[in-house]
């Protein structure tokens, strides 16, 4: 959860019924899928993106998440 929060953009959270800006997509995809447990099709609908864009964004978000976990692990070993 801490690593997912590191991907959260600065600034106010998007309003529930508003379409979030693209900078929020990686965080929202991971948060909604893995923390909230929402189905992928619901996330795609909320973000108004297609399956290809969803998969690309999720892949990049997971790479960012892996990097955040590595950084957290290194910080704990020091």
HTML snippet that shows the backbone in 3Dmol.js (N, CA, C, O; Angstrom):
<script src="https://3Dmol.org/build/3Dmol-min.js"></script>
<div id="view" style="width:600px;height:400px;position:relative"></div>
<script>
const pdb = `
ATOM      1  N   UNK A   1       0.820  -1.183   0.000  1.00  0.00           N
ATOM      2  CA  UNK A   1       0.000   0.000   0.000  1.00  0.00           C
ATOM      3  C   UNK A   1       0.870   1.254   0.000  1.00  0.00           C
ATOM      4  O   UNK A   1       0.556   2.235  -0.674  1.00  0.00           O
ATOM      5  N   UNK A   2       1.966   1.215   0.762  1.00  0.00           N
ATOM      6  CA  UNK A   2       2.852   2.369   0.815  1.00  0.00           C
ATOM      7  C   UNK A   2       3.479   2.638  -0.550  1.00  0.00           C
ATOM      8  O   UNK A   2       3.609   3.791  -0.961  1.00  0.00           O
ATOM      9  N   UNK A   3       3.861   1.591  -1.239  1.00  0.00           N
ATOM     10  CA  UNK A   3       4.478   1.759  -2.557  1.00  0.00           C
ATOM     11  C   UNK A   3       3.461   2.303  -3.558  1.00  0.00           C
ATOM     12  O   UNK A   3       3.812   3.135  -4.394  1.00  0.00           O
ATOM     13  N   UNK A   4       2.227   1.856  -3.489  1.00  0.00           N
ATOM     14  CA  UNK A   4       1.181   2.375  -4.381  1.00  0.00           C
ATOM     15  C   UNK A   4       0.984   3.859  -4.107  1.00  0.00           C
ATOM     16  O   UNK A   4       0.821   4.642  -5.043  1.00  0.00           O
ATOM     17  N   UNK A   5       0.997   4.254  -2.846  1.00  0.00           N
ATOM     18  CA  UNK A   5       0.816   5.665  -2.492  1.00  0.00           C
ATOM     19  C   UNK A   5       1.940   6.540  -3.040  1.00  0.00           C
ATOM     20  O   UNK A   5       1.726   7.726  -3.292  1.00  0.00           O
ATOM     21  N   UNK A   6       3.131   5.978  -3.227  1.00  0.00           N
ATOM     22  CA  UNK A   6       4.237   6.743  -3.797  1.00  0.00           C
ATOM     23  C   UNK A   6       3.962   7.142  -5.248  1.00  0.00           C
ATOM     24  O   UNK A   6       4.563   8.091  -5.752  1.00  0.00           O
ATOM     25  N   UNK A   7       3.064   6.429  -5.919  1.00  0.00           N
ATOM     26  CA  UNK A   7       2.709   6.750  -7.302  1.00  0.00           C
ATOM     27  C   UNK A   7       1.610   7.801  -7.384  1.00  0.00           C
ATOM     28  O   UNK A   7       1.267   8.256  -8.476  1.00  0.00           O
ATOM     29  N   UNK A   8       1.057   8.189  -6.244  1.00  0.00           N
ATOM     30  CA  UNK A   8      -0.030   9.170  -6.216  1.00  0.00           C
ATOM     31  C   UNK A   8       0.504  10.541  -6.622  1.00  0.00           C
ATOM     32  O   UNK A   8       1.479  11.020  -6.042  1.00  0.00           O
ATOM     33  N   UNK A   9      -0.123  11.175  -7.609  1.00  0.00           N
ATOM     34  CA  UNK A   9       0.329  12.506  -8.028  1.00  0.00           C
ATOM     35  C   UNK A   9       0.073  13.554  -6.947  1.00  0.00           C
ATOM     36  O   UNK A   9      -0.784  13.377  -6.081  1.00  0.00           O
ATOM     37  N   UNK A  10       0.825  14.638  -7.014  1.00  0.00           N
ATOM     38  CA  UNK A  10       0.593  15.765  -6.117  1.00  0.00           C
ATOM     39  C   UNK A  10      -0.714  16.442  -6.498  1.00  0.00           C
ATOM     40  O   UNK A  10      -1.192  16.313  -7.625  1.00  0.00           O
ATOM     41  N   UNK A  11      -1.270  17.150  -5.562  1.00  0.00           N
ATOM     42  CA  UNK A  11      -2.486  17.897  -5.847  1.00  0.00           C
ATOM     43  C   UNK A  11      -3.727  17.193  -5.351  1.00  0.00           C
ATOM     44  O   UNK A  11      -3.674  16.079  -4.829  1.00  0.00           O
ATOM     45  N   UNK A  12      -4.842  17.871  -5.526  1.00  0.00           N
ATOM     46  CA  UNK A  12      -6.103  17.303  -5.029  1.00  0.00           C
ATOM     47  C   UNK A  12      -6.532  16.081  -5.827  1.00  0.00           C
ATOM     48  O   UNK A  12      -6.278  15.972  -7.027  1.00  0.00           O
ATOM     49  N   UNK A  13      -7.186  15.172  -5.130  1.00  0.00           N
ATOM     50  CA  UNK A  13      -7.701  13.956  -5.764  1.00  0.00           C
ATOM     51  C   UNK A  13      -8.843  14.318  -6.710  1.00  0.00           C
ATOM     52  O   UNK A  13      -9.626  15.222  -6.417  1.00  0.00           O
ATOM     53  N   UNK A  14      -8.945  13.622  -7.838  1.00  0.00           N
ATOM     54  CA  UNK A  14     -10.046  13.909  -8.768  1.00  0.00           C
ATOM     55  C   UNK A  14     -11.406  13.663  -8.113  1.00  0.00           C
ATOM     56  O   UNK A  14     -11.557  12.786  -7.262  1.00  0.00           O
ATOM     57  N   UNK A  15     -12.371  14.445  -8.525  1.00  0.00           N
ATOM     58  CA  UNK A  15     -13.726  14.273  -7.997  1.00  0.00           C
ATOM     59  C   UNK A  15     -14.281  12.937  -8.465  1.00  0.00           C
ATOM     60  O   UNK A  15     -13.942  12.476  -9.555  1.00  0.00           O
ATOM     61  N   UNK A  16     -15.128  12.309  -7.659  1.00  0.00           N
ATOM     62  CA  UNK A  16     -15.626  10.954  -7.977  1.00  0.00           C
ATOM     63  C   UNK A  16     -16.292  10.813  -9.350  1.00  0.00           C
ATOM     64  O   UNK A  16     -16.100   9.789 -10.005  1.00  0.00           O
ATOM     65  N   UNK A  17     -17.046  11.773  -9.795  1.00  0.00           N
ATOM     66  CA  UNK A  17     -17.749  11.644 -11.064  1.00  0.00           C
ATOM     67  C   UNK A  17     -17.022  12.299 -12.231  1.00  0.00           C
ATOM     68  O   UNK A  17     -17.480  12.213 -13.371  1.00  0.00           O
ATOM     69  N   UNK A  18     -15.897  12.951 -11.960  1.00  0.00           N
ATOM     70  CA  UNK A  18     -15.120  13.615 -13.014  1.00  0.00           C
ATOM     71  C   UNK A  18     -14.132  12.620 -13.625  1.00  0.00           C
ATOM     72  O   UNK A  18     -13.687  11.684 -12.962  1.00  0.00           O
ATOM     73  N   UNK A  19     -13.800  12.835 -14.885  1.00  0.00           N
ATOM     74  CA  UNK A  19     -12.776  12.015 -15.543  1.00  0.00           C
ATOM     75  C   UNK A  19     -11.415  12.545 -15.089  1.00  0.00           C
ATOM     76  O   UNK A  19     -11.103  13.713 -15.324  1.00  0.00           O
ATOM     77  N   UNK A  20     -10.604  11.708 -14.444  1.00  0.00           N
ATOM     78  CA  UNK A  20      -9.297  12.174 -13.965  1.00  0.00           C
ATOM     79  C   UNK A  20      -8.331  12.439 -15.107  1.00  0.00           C
ATOM     80  O   UNK A  20      -8.439  11.843 -16.180  1.00  0.00           O
ATOM     81  N   UNK A  21      -7.394  13.332 -14.867  1.00  0.00           N
ATOM     82  CA  UNK A  21      -6.363  13.617 -15.860  1.00  0.00           C
ATOM     83  C   UNK A  21      -5.444  12.405 -15.994  1.00  0.00           C
ATOM     84  O   UNK A  21      -5.410  11.539 -15.119  1.00  0.00           O
ATOM     85  N   UNK A  22      -4.703  12.354 -17.092  1.00  0.00           N
ATOM     86  CA  UNK A  22      -3.838  11.195 -17.363  1.00  0.00           C
ATOM     87  C   UNK A  22      -2.775  10.959 -16.302  1.00  0.00           C
ATOM     88  O   UNK A  22      -2.356   9.822 -16.086  1.00  0.00           O
ATOM     89  N   UNK A  23      -2.337  12.016 -15.643  1.00  0.00           N
ATOM     90  CA  UNK A  23      -1.315  11.829 -14.616  1.00  0.00           C
ATOM     91  C   UNK A  23      -1.816  10.956 -13.465  1.00  0.00           C
ATOM     92  O   UNK A  23      -1.013  10.366 -12.742  1.00  0.00           O
ATOM     93  N   UNK A  24      -3.123  10.872 -13.292  1.00  0.00           N
ATOM     94  CA  UNK A  24      -3.712  10.053 -12.235  1.00  0.00           C
ATOM     95  C   UNK A  24      -3.929   8.607 -12.658  1.00  0.00           C
ATOM     96  O   UNK A  24      -4.121   7.746 -11.800  1.00  0.00           O
ATOM     97  N   UNK A  25      -3.904   8.316 -13.949  1.00  0.00           N
ATOM     98  CA  UNK A  25      -4.234   6.980 -14.436  1.00  0.00           C
ATOM     99  C   UNK A  25      -3.390   5.858 -13.819  1.00  0.00           C
ATOM    100  O   UNK A  25      -3.965   4.872 -13.358  1.00  0.00           O
ATOM    101  N   UNK A  26      -2.055   5.960 -13.787  1.00  0.00           N
ATOM    102  CA  UNK A  26      -1.275   4.838 -13.209  1.00  0.00           C
ATOM    103  C   UNK A  26      -1.658   4.544 -11.759  1.00  0.00           C
ATOM    104  O   UNK A  26      -1.870   3.389 -11.387  1.00  0.00           O
ATOM    105  N   UNK A  27      -1.744   5.588 -10.954  1.00  0.00           N
ATOM    106  CA  UNK A  27      -2.115   5.394  -9.553  1.00  0.00           C
ATOM    107  C   UNK A  27      -3.505   4.791  -9.428  1.00  0.00           C
ATOM    108  O   UNK A  27      -3.701   3.819  -8.698  1.00  0.00           O
ATOM    109  N   UNK A  28      -4.471   5.363 -10.138  1.00  0.00           N
ATOM    110  CA  UNK A  28      -5.848   4.889 -10.031  1.00  0.00           C
ATOM    111  C   UNK A  28      -6.005   3.453 -10.521  1.00  0.00           C
ATOM    112  O   UNK A  28      -6.755   2.675  -9.932  1.00  0.00           O
ATOM    113  N   UNK A  29      -5.307   3.102 -11.586  1.00  0.00           N
ATOM    114  CA  UNK A  29      -5.406   1.725 -12.092  1.00  0.00           C
ATOM    115  C   UNK A  29      -4.920   0.735 -11.040  1.00  0.00           C
ATOM    116  O   UNK A  29      -5.585  -0.269 -10.781  1.00  0.00           O
ATOM    117  N   UNK A  30      -3.774   1.006 -10.434  1.00  0.00           N
ATOM    118  CA  UNK A  30      -3.262   0.082  -9.417  1.00  0.00           C
ATOM    119  C   UNK A  30      -4.125   0.108  -8.164  1.00  0.00           C
ATOM    120  O   UNK A  30      -4.440  -0.945  -7.609  1.00  0.00           O
ATOM    121  N   UNK A  31      -4.505   1.285  -7.719  1.00  0.00           N
ATOM    122  CA  UNK A  31      -5.294   1.394  -6.492  1.00  0.00           C
ATOM    123  C   UNK A  31      -6.656   0.720  -6.654  1.00  0.00           C
ATOM    124  O   UNK A  31      -7.069  -0.079  -5.813  1.00  0.00           O
ATOM    125  N   UNK A  32      -7.340   1.051  -7.736  1.00  0.00           N
ATOM    126  CA  UNK A  32      -8.680   0.500  -7.934  1.00  0.00           C
ATOM    127  C   UNK A  32      -8.648  -1.010  -8.178  1.00  0.00           C
ATOM    128  O   UNK A  32      -9.534  -1.731  -7.719  1.00  0.00           O
ATOM    129  N   UNK A  33      -7.634  -1.488  -8.898  1.00  0.00           N
ATOM    130  CA  UNK A  33      -7.560  -2.918  -9.205  1.00  0.00           C
ATOM    131  C   UNK A  33      -7.093  -3.750  -8.014  1.00  0.00           C
ATOM    132  O   UNK A  33      -7.700  -4.773  -7.695  1.00  0.00           O
ATOM    133  N   UNK A  34      -6.023  -3.319  -7.358  1.00  0.00           N
ATOM    134  CA  UNK A  34      -5.390  -4.167  -6.356  1.00  0.00           C
ATOM    135  C   UNK A  34      -5.758  -3.827  -4.921  1.00  0.00           C
ATOM    136  O   UNK A  34      -5.643  -4.686  -4.046  1.00  0.00           O
ATOM    137  N   UNK A  35      -6.192  -2.615  -4.654  1.00  0.00           N
ATOM    138  CA  UNK A  35      -6.601  -2.250  -3.296  1.00  0.00           C
ATOM    139  C   UNK A  35      -8.114  -2.346  -3.158  1.00  0.00           C
ATOM    140  O   UNK A  35      -8.628  -2.958  -2.222  1.00  0.00           O
ATOM    141  N   UNK A  36      -8.822  -1.732  -4.106  1.00  0.00           N
ATOM    142  CA  UNK A  36     -10.291  -1.734  -4.047  1.00  0.00           C
ATOM    143  C   UNK A  36     -10.913  -2.984  -4.662  1.00  0.00           C
ATOM    144  O   UNK A  36     -12.063  -3.312  -4.371  1.00  0.00           O
ATOM    145  N   UNK A  37     -10.160  -3.679  -5.506  1.00  0.00           N
ATOM    146  CA  UNK A  37     -10.657  -4.912  -6.114  1.00  0.00           C
ATOM    147  C   UNK A  37     -11.691  -4.707  -7.212  1.00  0.00           C
ATOM    148  O   UNK A  37     -12.513  -5.589  -7.463  1.00  0.00           O
ATOM    149  N   UNK A  38     -11.656  -3.553  -7.869  1.00  0.00           N
ATOM    150  CA  UNK A  38     -12.616  -3.292  -8.949  1.00  0.00           C
ATOM    151  C   UNK A  38     -12.219  -4.047 -10.215  1.00  0.00           C
ATOM    152  O   UNK A  38     -11.030  -4.198 -10.499  1.00  0.00           O
ATOM    153  N   UNK A  39     -13.190  -4.515 -10.964  1.00  0.00           N
ATOM    154  CA  UNK A  39     -12.886  -5.200 -12.231  1.00  0.00           C
ATOM    155  C   UNK A  39     -12.261  -4.232 -13.247  1.00  0.00           C
ATOM    156  O   UNK A  39     -12.558  -3.037 -13.252  1.00  0.00           O
ATOM    157  N   UNK A  40     -11.397  -4.774 -14.098  1.00  0.00           N
ATOM    158  CA  UNK A  40     -10.712  -3.958 -15.107  1.00  0.00           C
ATOM    159  C   UNK A  40     -11.685  -3.184 -15.980  1.00  0.00           C
ATOM    160  O   UNK A  40     -11.441  -2.016 -16.282  1.00  0.00           O
ATOM    161  N   UNK A  41     -12.775  -3.803 -16.391  1.00  0.00           N
ATOM    162  CA  UNK A  41     -13.722  -3.124 -17.286  1.00  0.00           C
ATOM    163  C   UNK A  41     -14.337  -1.900 -16.616  1.00  0.00           C
ATOM    164  O   UNK A  41     -14.616  -0.904 -17.283  1.00  0.00           O
ATOM    165  N   UNK A  42     -14.550  -1.967 -15.295  1.00  0.00           N
ATOM    166  CA  UNK A  42     -15.092  -0.817 -14.571  1.00  0.00           C
ATOM    167  C   UNK A  42     -14.067   0.315 -14.492  1.00  0.00           C
ATOM    168  O   UNK A  42     -14.416   1.491 -14.591  1.00  0.00           O
ATOM    169  N   UNK A  43     -12.811  -0.056 -14.314  1.00  0.00           N
ATOM    170  CA  UNK A  43     -11.742   0.950 -14.260  1.00  0.00           C
ATOM    171  C   UNK A  43     -11.599   1.622 -15.621  1.00  0.00           C
ATOM    172  O   UNK A  43     -11.475   2.845 -15.702  1.00  0.00           O
ATOM    173  N   UNK A  44     -11.615   0.828 -16.691  1.00  0.00           N
ATOM    174  CA  UNK A  44     -11.521   1.388 -18.041  1.00  0.00           C
ATOM    175  C   UNK A  44     -12.676   2.354 -18.305  1.00  0.00           C
ATOM    176  O   UNK A  44     -12.476   3.417 -18.892  1.00  0.00           O
ATOM    177  N   UNK A  45     -13.858   1.991 -17.882  1.00  0.00           N
ATOM    178  CA  UNK A  45     -15.021   2.865 -18.075  1.00  0.00           C
ATOM    179  C   UNK A  45     -14.873   4.162 -17.291  1.00  0.00           C
ATOM    180  O   UNK A  45     -15.184   5.240 -17.799  1.00  0.00           O
ATOM    181  N   UNK A  46     -14.403   4.056 -16.065  1.00  0.00           N
ATOM    182  CA  UNK A  46     -14.237   5.253 -15.224  1.00  0.00           C
ATOM    183  C   UNK A  46     -13.211   6.213 -15.815  1.00  0.00           C
ATOM    184  O   UNK A  46     -13.377   7.431 -15.750  1.00  0.00           O
ATOM    185  N   UNK A  47     -12.144   5.651 -16.394  1.00  0.00           N
ATOM    186  CA  UNK A  47     -11.077   6.487 -16.951  1.00  0.00           C
ATOM    187  C   UNK A  47     -11.295   6.839 -18.419  1.00  0.00           C
ATOM    188  O   UNK A  47     -10.533   7.617 -18.992  1.00  0.00           O
ATOM    189  N   UNK A  48     -12.336   6.265 -19.030  1.00  0.00           N
ATOM    190  CA  UNK A  48     -12.622   6.467 -20.455  1.00  0.00           C
ATOM    191  C   UNK A  48     -11.423   6.085 -21.318  1.00  0.00           C
ATOM    192  O   UNK A  48     -11.007   6.849 -22.189  1.00  0.00           O
ATOM    193  N   UNK A  49     -10.872   4.900 -21.071  1.00  0.00           N
ATOM    194  CA  UNK A  49      -9.751   4.404 -21.865  1.00  0.00           C
ATOM    195  C   UNK A  49     -10.084   3.007 -22.372  1.00  0.00           C
ATOM    196  O   UNK A  49     -10.897   2.295 -21.784  1.00  0.00           O
ATOM    197  N   UNK A  50      -9.443   2.629 -23.470  1.00  0.00           N
ATOM    198  CA  UNK A  50      -9.627   1.298 -24.037  1.00  0.00           C
ATOM    199  C   UNK A  50      -8.712   0.279 -23.383  1.00  0.00           C
ATOM    200  O   UNK A  50      -7.879   0.606 -22.538  1.00  0.00           O
ATOM    201  N   UNK A  51      -8.891  -0.957 -23.798  1.00  0.00           N
ATOM    202  CA  UNK A  51      -8.126  -2.052 -23.199  1.00  0.00           C
ATOM    203  C   UNK A  51      -6.622  -1.919 -23.446  1.00  0.00           C
ATOM    204  O   UNK A  51      -5.820  -2.174 -22.548  1.00  0.00           O
ATOM    205  N   UNK A  52      -6.243  -1.521 -24.655  1.00  0.00           N
ATOM    206  CA  UNK A  52      -4.814  -1.365 -24.963  1.00  0.00           C
ATOM    207  C   UNK A  52      -4.161  -0.297 -24.095  1.00  0.00           C
ATOM    208  O   UNK A  52      -3.085  -0.515 -23.538  1.00  0.00           O
ATOM    209  N   UNK A  53      -4.804   0.844 -23.982  1.00  0.00           N
ATOM    210  CA  UNK A  53      -4.277   1.925 -23.143  1.00  0.00           C
ATOM    211  C   UNK A  53      -4.238   1.491 -21.682  1.00  0.00           C
ATOM    212  O   UNK A  53      -3.281   1.779 -20.964  1.00  0.00           O
ATOM    213  N   UNK A  54      -5.275   0.804 -21.254  1.00  0.00           N
ATOM    214  CA  UNK A  54      -5.314   0.302 -19.873  1.00  0.00           C
ATOM    215  C   UNK A  54      -4.123  -0.622 -19.609  1.00  0.00           C
ATOM    216  O   UNK A  54      -3.418  -0.459 -18.613  1.00  0.00           O
ATOM    217  N   UNK A  55      -3.901  -1.583 -20.493  1.00  0.00           N
ATOM    218  CA  UNK A  55      -2.805  -2.539 -20.291  1.00  0.00           C
ATOM    219  C   UNK A  55      -1.438  -1.873 -20.322  1.00  0.00           C
ATOM    220  O   UNK A  55      -0.570  -2.202 -19.513  1.00  0.00           O
ATOM    221  N   UNK A  56      -1.237  -0.937 -21.251  1.00  0.00           N
ATOM    222  CA  UNK A  56       0.040  -0.206 -21.301  1.00  0.00           C
ATOM    223  C   UNK A  56       0.261   0.600 -20.035  1.00  0.00           C
ATOM    224  O   UNK A  56       1.347   0.572 -19.457  1.00  0.00           O
ATOM    225  N   UNK A  57      -0.763   1.315 -19.605  1.00  0.00           N
ATOM    226  CA  UNK A  57      -0.640   2.151 -18.415  1.00  0.00           C
ATOM    227  C   UNK A  57      -0.408   1.290 -17.177  1.00  0.00           C
ATOM    228  O   UNK A  57       0.396   1.648 -16.317  1.00  0.00           O
ATOM    229  N   UNK A  58      -1.101   0.165 -17.079  1.00  0.00           N
ATOM    230  CA  UNK A  58      -0.906  -0.735 -15.931  1.00  0.00           C
ATOM    231  C   UNK A  58       0.512  -1.292 -15.924  1.00  0.00           C
ATOM    232  O   UNK A  58       1.138  -1.386 -14.869  1.00  0.00           O
ATOM    233  N   UNK A  59       1.021  -1.660 -17.099  1.00  0.00           N
ATOM    234  CA  UNK A  59       2.392  -2.197 -17.178  1.00  0.00           C
ATOM    235  C   UNK A  59       3.400  -1.159 -16.691  1.00  0.00           C
ATOM    236  O   UNK A  59       4.295  -1.483 -15.911  1.00  0.00           O
ATOM    237  N   UNK A  60       3.259   0.092 -17.147  1.00  0.00           N
ATOM    238  CA  UNK A  60       4.168   1.156 -16.707  1.00  0.00           C
ATOM    239  C   UNK A  60       3.998   1.446 -15.213  1.00  0.00           C
ATOM    240  O   UNK A  60       4.972   1.706 -14.506  1.00  0.00           O
ATOM    241  N   UNK A  61       2.753   1.398 -14.747  1.00  0.00           N
ATOM    242  CA  UNK A  61       2.501   1.623 -13.321  1.00  0.00           C
ATOM    243  C   UNK A  61       3.137   0.521 -12.480  1.00  0.00           C
ATOM    244  O   UNK A  61       3.695   0.799 -11.418  1.00  0.00           O
ATOM    245  N   UNK A  62       3.059  -0.718 -12.940  1.00  0.00           N
ATOM    246  CA  UNK A  62       3.675  -1.829 -12.204  1.00  0.00           C
ATOM    247  C   UNK A  62       5.197  -1.706 -12.183  1.00  0.00           C
ATOM    248  O   UNK A  62       5.837  -2.069 -11.196  1.00  0.00           O
ATOM    249  N   UNK A  63       5.775  -1.197 -13.268  1.00  0.00           N
ATOM    250  CA  UNK A  63       7.219  -0.954 -13.275  1.00  0.00           C
ATOM    251  C   UNK A  63       7.574   0.129 -12.247  1.00  0.00           C
ATOM    252  O   UNK A  63       8.567   0.009 -11.530  1.00  0.00           O
ATOM    253  N   UNK A  64       6.764   1.171 -12.183  1.00  0.00           N
ATOM    254  CA  UNK A  64       6.977   2.216 -11.187  1.00  0.00           C
ATOM    255  C   UNK A  64       6.800   1.694  -9.775  1.00  0.00           C
ATOM    256  O   UNK A  64       7.527   2.091  -8.864  1.00  0.00           O
ATOM    257  N   UNK A  65       5.837   0.805  -9.592  1.00  0.00           N
ATOM    258  CA  UNK A  65       5.604   0.200  -8.288  1.00  0.00           C
ATOM    259  C   UNK A  65       6.797  -0.660  -7.866  1.00  0.00           C
ATOM    260  O   UNK A  65       7.226  -0.613  -6.712  1.00  0.00           O
ATOM    261  N   UNK A  66       7.323  -1.434  -8.792  1.00  0.00           N
ATOM    262  CA  UNK A  66       8.498  -2.269  -8.499  1.00  0.00           C
ATOM    263  C   UNK A  66       9.691  -1.402  -8.103  1.00  0.00           C
ATOM    264  O   UNK A  66      10.437  -1.742  -7.185  1.00  0.00           O
ATOM    265  N   UNK A  67       9.863  -0.295  -8.794  1.00  0.00           N
ATOM    266  CA  UNK A  67      10.960   0.628  -8.471  1.00  0.00           C
ATOM    267  C   UNK A  67      10.760   1.222  -7.076  1.00  0.00           C
ATOM    268  O   UNK A  67      11.716   1.346  -6.310  1.00  0.00           O
ATOM    269  N   UNK A  68       9.527   1.587  -6.746  1.00  0.00           N
ATOM    270  CA  UNK A  68       9.238   2.147  -5.420  1.00  0.00           C
ATOM    271  C   UNK A  68       9.514   1.117  -4.330  1.00  0.00           C
ATOM    272  O   UNK A  68      10.054   1.461  -3.279  1.00  0.00           O
ATOM    273  N   UNK A  69       9.152  -0.139  -4.568  1.00  0.00           N
ATOM    274  CA  UNK A  69       9.403  -1.201  -3.585  1.00  0.00           C
ATOM    275  C   UNK A  69      10.904  -1.397  -3.402  1.00  0.00           C
ATOM    276  O   UNK A  69      11.370  -1.568  -2.275  1.00  0.00           O
ATOM    277  N   UNK A  70      11.667  -1.375  -4.493  1.00  0.00           N
ATOM    278  CA  UNK A  70      13.119  -1.516  -4.393  1.00  0.00           C
ATOM    279  C   UNK A  70      13.713  -0.378  -3.578  1.00  0.00           C
ATOM    280  O   UNK A  70      14.574  -0.610  -2.730  1.00  0.00           O
ATOM    281  N   UNK A  71      13.264   0.851  -3.825  1.00  0.00           N
ATOM    282  CA  UNK A  71      13.775   2.009  -3.090  1.00  0.00           C
ATOM    283  C   UNK A  71      13.436   1.893  -1.604  1.00  0.00           C
ATOM    284  O   UNK A  71      14.258   2.220  -0.748  1.00  0.00           O
ATOM    285  N   UNK A  72      12.228   1.431  -1.303  1.00  0.00           N
ATOM    286  CA  UNK A  72      11.833   1.256   0.094  1.00  0.00           C
ATOM    287  C   UNK A  72      12.676   0.173   0.758  1.00  0.00           C
ATOM    288  O   UNK A  72      13.065   0.306   1.918  1.00  0.00           O
ATOM    289  N   UNK A  73      12.956  -0.891   0.026  1.00  0.00           N
ATOM    290  CA  UNK A  73      13.773  -1.972   0.557  1.00  0.00           C
ATOM    291  C   UNK A  73      15.192  -1.500   0.837  1.00  0.00           C
ATOM    292  O   UNK A  73      15.767  -1.820   1.877  1.00  0.00           O
ATOM    293  N   UNK A  74      15.755  -0.737  -0.099  1.00  0.00           N
ATOM    294  CA  UNK A  74      17.121  -0.208   0.110  1.00  0.00           C
ATOM    295  C   UNK A  74      17.156   0.714   1.325  1.00  0.00           C
ATOM    296  O   UNK A  74      18.103   0.671   2.110  1.00  0.00           O
ATOM    297  N   UNK A  75      16.137   1.540   1.481  1.00  0.00           N
ATOM    298  CA  UNK A  75      16.105   2.476   2.604  1.00  0.00           C
ATOM    299  C   UNK A  75      16.036   1.735   3.954  1.00  0.00           C
ATOM    300  O   UNK A  75      16.577   2.207   4.954  1.00  0.00           O
ATOM    301  N   UNK A  76      15.376   0.592   3.969  1.00  0.00           N
ATOM    302  CA  UNK A  76      15.255  -0.176   5.199  1.00  0.00           C
ATOM    303  C   UNK A  76      16.548  -0.920   5.543  1.00  0.00           C
ATOM    304  O   UNK A  76      16.788  -1.242   6.707  1.00  0.00           O
ATOM    305  N   UNK A  77      17.376  -1.191   4.538  1.00  0.00           N
ATOM    306  CA  UNK A  77      18.618  -1.934   4.781  1.00  0.00           C
ATOM    307  C   UNK A  77      19.739  -1.039   5.257  1.00  0.00           C
ATOM    308  O   UNK A  77      20.767  -1.530   5.724  1.00  0.00           O
ATOM    309  N   UNK A  78      19.563   0.250   5.149  1.00  0.00           N
ATOM    310  CA  UNK A  78      20.623   1.187   5.557  1.00  0.00           C
ATOM    311  C   UNK A  78      20.573   1.444   7.024  1.00  0.00           C
ATOM    312  O   UNK A  78      21.387   2.206   7.546  1.00  0.00           O
TER     313      UNK A  78
END
`;
const viewer = $3Dmol.createViewer("view");
viewer.addModel(pdb, "pdb");
viewer.setStyle({}, {cartoon: {color: "spectrum"}});
viewer.zoomTo();
viewer.render();
</script>
